[in-house]
């Protein structure tokens, strides 16, 4: 079964004093690319968040946002960063002396520096203790994203199978027309030779030799056989579990290459038109596969 790379999910976890909300959004990307936004106090958990995502997903660009909210009435104790406060004070006095400025470094000036104070609960060293509840919220979001990506994958599967049928139909039309192309060429060549010979009989042996050369040059049996094999492999991947996007991209690349060869061998307008149609369908498949994990 296929999985899309597009999804959104939200999870939450609540303790006696806090509520953690995790929002996870994914879009298509060639590899696994993750951007994590955490509260400053929880920044040390970024690596653990990344490992959790790597354990669940193979491809996609993920945006992870974690919010931390206090619940109920809480007593809050502020912790003063004393070394930083003294550093601010010394720096202000030094600057005042060097520039010859008047005035005083007041308490109000120091209190305007919000980084001097942090609540006791917001100290970074407490982040690891909160990882279990953050992980619960993250897992809830990942489960929701996984479910949405699977639903999107079902729609992708239907679209891909429809386009594969169009490829087969178009390819069959090209292959069926190949013998008629050779016979049409034979008729045109014979008429041209008769005109050049001013009505004299055409050498049948020479005519058949020229027709045989064209038939060999325009033979597309190998190309159609390879495309058919790639189509079977593509269908098998759709039915299998696991991330198959890159493998599908490779198969489509090979099918496009075979279509180009068939187009180069085309010897009439109808076949050339069908080859253009075939390549267009393959391009539509490629666009859809870009969103398959």
C-alpha positions in Angstrom: 0.0 0.0 0.0 1.2 3.5 -0.9 1.7 6.3 1.5 1.6 10.0 0.5 4.1 12.5 1.8 1.3 15.1 2.6 -0.2 15.1 6.0 -1.1 17.0 9.2 -1.5 15.8 12.7 -1.8 17.1 16.3 -1.2 15.4 19.6 -1.3 16.5 23.2 -0.3 15.4 26.6 -1.4 16.8 29.9 0.2 16.7 33.4 -1.0 18.1 36.6 0.6 21.5 35.8 1.3 21.6 32.1 -0.2 20.8 28.7 2.0 20.0 25.7 0.6 20.4 22.2 2.5 19.0 19.2 1.6 20.0 15.6 3.2 18.1 12.8 2.9 18.9 9.1 4.6 17.1 6.2 4.9 17.7 2.4 6.8 16.0 -0.3 10.6 16.1 -0.4 13.2 13.9 -2.0 14.7 13.0 1.3 13.7 13.3 5.0 14.0 16.9 6.0 12.9 18.1 9.5 12.5 21.5 11.1 11.7 21.5 14.8 10.3 24.5 16.8 10.5 24.0 20.6 10.1 26.3 23.6 13.5 27.6 24.6 13.5 25.5 27.7 12.9 22.3 25.7 15.5 23.0 23.0 17.7 20.2 24.3 15.0 17.7 23.2 15.4 18.5 19.4 17.7 15.5 18.8 15.2 13.1 20.4 12.4 14.6 18.3 14.4 14.0 15.2 15.2 10.4 16.1 11.5 9.7 16.7 10.6 11.0 13.2 13.4 9.1 11.5 12.1 6.0 13.1 8.7 6.5 11.6 9.1 8.1 8.2 11.4 7.6 5.2 10.8 10.8 3.1 9.1 14.2 3.4 9.7 17.6 4.7 8.4 17.8 8.3 7.6 20.9 10.4 7.3 20.1 14.1 6.0 22.7 16.6 5.7 21.9 20.3 3.9 24.3 22.6 4.1 24.2 26.4 1.2 25.7 28.4 0.6 26.0 32.1 -2.6 24.6 33.4 -4.5 25.8 36.5 -3.1 28.2 39.1 0.6 27.7 39.6 3.0 29.2 42.0 6.0 30.5 40.0 9.4 31.1 41.4 11.8 33.3 39.5 15.5 32.5 39.3 17.9 35.5 38.9 20.9 35.0 36.7 23.3 36.9 39.0 26.5 36.6 36.9 24.7 38.0 33.9 23.2 40.9 36.0 26.7 41.9 37.3 28.1 41.6 33.8 25.4 44.0 32.5 26.1 46.4 35.3 29.9 46.4 34.7 29.5 46.8 31.0 27.1 49.8 31.5 29.5 51.5 33.9 32.5 50.9 31.6 30.6 52.4 28.6 29.6 55.4 30.7 33.2 56.0 31.8 34.7 55.6 28.3 32.1 57.9 26.6 31.9 60.4 29.5 28.2 60.0 29.9 26.2 61.3 32.8 23.4 59.5 34.7 23.1 56.4 36.8 22.7 52.8 36.0 19.4 52.1 37.7 17.5 49.1 38.8 14.9 49.9 36.3 17.5 49.6 33.5 18.6 46.2 34.7 15.0 44.9 35.1 14.3 45.8 31.5 16.6 42.9 30.5 14.1 40.1 30.5 16.9 37.5 30.1 18.0 38.1 33.7 15.1 36.1 35.1 13.7 32.6 34.3 11.1 30.7 36.1 12.3 27.7 38.0 10.2 25.4 35.8 11.8 26.9 32.6 15.4 26.1 33.4 16.9 24.0 30.6 18.2 21.3 32.8 14.6 20.2 33.5 13.9 19.4 29.8 15.0 15.7 29.9 12.5 15.1 32.7 9.7 16.3 30.4 10.6 14.2 27.4 8.2 11.3 28.2 5.2 13.7 28.1 6.5 15.6 25.1 7.0 12.2 23.4 3.4 11.3 24.0 2.2 14.4 22.3 4.6 13.8 19.4 3.5 10.2 19.0 -0.1 11.4 18.8 0.8 13.8 16.1 2.8 11.2 14.2 -0.1 8.7 14.4 -2.5 11.3 12.9 0.0 12.2 10.1 0.5 8.5 9.3 -3.2 8.0 9.0 -3.7 11.0 6.8 -0.7 10.0 4.6 -2.3 6.5 4.2 -5.6 8.0 3.1 -3.8 10.3 0.6 -1.9 7.2 -0.5 -5.2 5.4 -1.4 -6.1 8.3 -3.7 -2.7 8.3 -5.2 -2.9 4.5 -5.8 -6.2 4.9 -7.8 -4.7 7.7 -9.9 -1.5 5.8 -10.6 -3.4 2.6 -11.6 -5.5 4.6 -14.0 -2.5 6.2 -15.7 -0.8 2.8 -15.9 -3.8 1.5 -17.9 -3.5 4.5 -20.2 0.2 3.7 -20.8 -0.6 0.1 -21.6 -3.4 1.1 -24.0 -1.2 3.6 -25.8 1.8 1.3 -26.0 -0.5 -1.5 -27.4 -1.7 0.9 -30.1 1.9 1.8 -31.1 2.9 -1.9 -31.2 -0.1 -2.9 -33.2 0.5 -0.3 -35.8 4.2 -1.2 -36.3 3.5 -3.9 -39.1 1.2 -1.5 -40.9 3.9 1.2 -40.9 6.3 -1.2 -42.7 3.7 -2.2 -45.3 2.8 1.4 -45.9 6.5 2.2 -46.4 6.8 -0.7 -48.8 3.9 0.7 -50.9 5.3 4.2 -51.0 8.8 2.9 -51.8 7.5 0.7 -54.7 5.5 3.6 -56.2 8.6 5.9 -55.9 10.8 3.4 -57.7 8.3 2.9 -60.5 8.3 6.6 -61.1 12.0 6.7 -61.1 12.2 3.7 -63.5 9.5 5.3 -65.7 7.2 2.4 -65.4 9.7 -0.4 -65.7 9.3 -3.4 -63.4 10.7 -3.1 -59.9 13.2 -5.7 -58.8 11.2 -7.6 -56.0 14.4 -8.7 -54.3 15.8 -5.2 -54.0 12.4 -3.9 -52.8 12.2 -6.6 -50.1 15.8 -5.9 -49.0 15.0 -2.2 -48.5 11.8 -3.0 -46.6 13.7 -5.5 -44.4 16.2 -2.9 -43.5 13.5 -0.4 -42.5 11.7 -3.1 -40.5 14.9 -3.9 -38.6 15.6 -0.2 -37.9 12.0 0.5 -36.8 11.5 -2.6 -34.7 10.3 -1.7 -31.2 9.8 -5.1 -29.8 12.6 -4.8 -27.2 11.4 -1.3 -26.1 7.8 -2.4 -25.7 8.8 -5.5 -23.8 10.9 -3.5 -21.4 8.2 -1.0 -20.8 5.7 -3.8 -20.1 8.1 -5.3 -17.6 8.5 -1.9 -15.9 4.7 -1.6 -15.7 4.4 -5.0 -14.0 7.1 -4.0 -11.5 5.3 -0.7 -10.9 2.1 -2.5 -10.1 3.8 -4.9 -7.7 5.3 -1.9 -5.8 1.8 -0.4 -5.4 0.7 -3.6 -3.6 3.7 -3.9 -1.4 4.3 -2.3 2.0 7.1 0.2 2.5 8.4 3.4 1.0 8.6 2.9 -2.8 8.7 6.5 -4.2 12.4 6.4 -5.3 12.0 3.0 -7.0 8.9 4.2 -8.8 10.8 7.3 -10.0 13.6 5.1 -11.4 11.1 2.9 -13.2 9.4 6.0 -14.8 12.8 7.3 -15.8 13.5 4.0 -17.6 10.1 4.1 -19.3 10.6 7.6 -20.5 14.0 6.5 -22.0 12.3 3.6 -23.8 9.5 6.0 -25.1 12.2 8.3 -26.5 13.8 5.4 -28.3 10.4 4.4 -29.7 9.8 8.0 -30.8 13.2 8.0 -32.6 12.2 4.9 -34.5 8.8 6.2 -35.5 8.3 6.4 -39.2 4.9 7.9 -39.6 2.8 10.7 -38.1 0.3 8.6 -36.3 3.0 6.7 -34.3 4.8 9.9 -33.5 1.5 11.4 -32.2 1.0 8.3 -30.0 4.5 8.5 -28.7 3.9 12.1 -27.6 0.7 10.9 -25.8 2.7 8.1 -24.1 5.4 10.5 -22.9 2.7 12.9 -21.6 1.1 10.2 -19.6 4.4 9.1 -18.1 5.1 12.8 -17.2 1.8 12.9 -15.3 2.8 9.7 -13.5 6.1 11.2 -12.6 4.3 14.3 -11.0 2.1 12.0 -8.9 5.0 9.8 -7.8 6.8 12.8 -6.5 4.3 12.7 -3.6 4.8 9.0 -2.9 6.9 8.2 0.2 
